[in-house]
Amino acid sequence: MKEVANCLFGLMSKSLGLDQKIILNIFKDRTQAVRINYYPPCPKAEMVIGLSPHTDGAGLTLLLQVSEAQGLQINKDGNWLPIKAIPGALIVNIGDILEVIKFRIILV
């Protein structure tokens, strides 16, 4: 996953017109984590509380959704929109810290 994340960081730098090593250097020694969640089907989906709405604080989140369970949403312009998973595809979430870094790099 580290290689995938580094590749994505490099491509994001390139798309922003930055030296590809800038973002890679920012995250090169940072903590990485793997978390596996399983949400079994619920016959009363309307009764499930789930996680409260949140954004990811990390630089990058890579998500492989392997079940039919829906629930992932993105916040676009203050509205939460559902994401339909594509089987076998990684979902890439840009985290809050990368948003801050992006704007700081652009403004500097």
C-alpha positions, 0 to 999 in steps of 0.5 A: 500500500505504501508503494501505491500511496507514494505513486499517488502522491507523486502523480498529485504533485505532478498534477499541481505542477510541483516537483514530484518529491515535495509531497513524497518528502512530507509523508516519507517517515509518517505513520501508516496503518491498515484497518479492516472493518466488516459490516455484516448485512443488517435486516433492519438497515434503518436501525443501524447507527454506523459511524458519525459523518466525518472526514479523514484526517490522514494524508491519504486513505485507500479503501477497498470495499469488498461487500455490497454494503453501502454507506460511504459518502463524500462531502462535496460543497457541504453535501454528503453524496453516496459513493457506489463501489466498483468491484475490485477498485480502490477508492482514494480519499484525500485527507484533511492534512493533504488539503491543508498542505495543498493550499499551503504549497499553492499559496507559498 
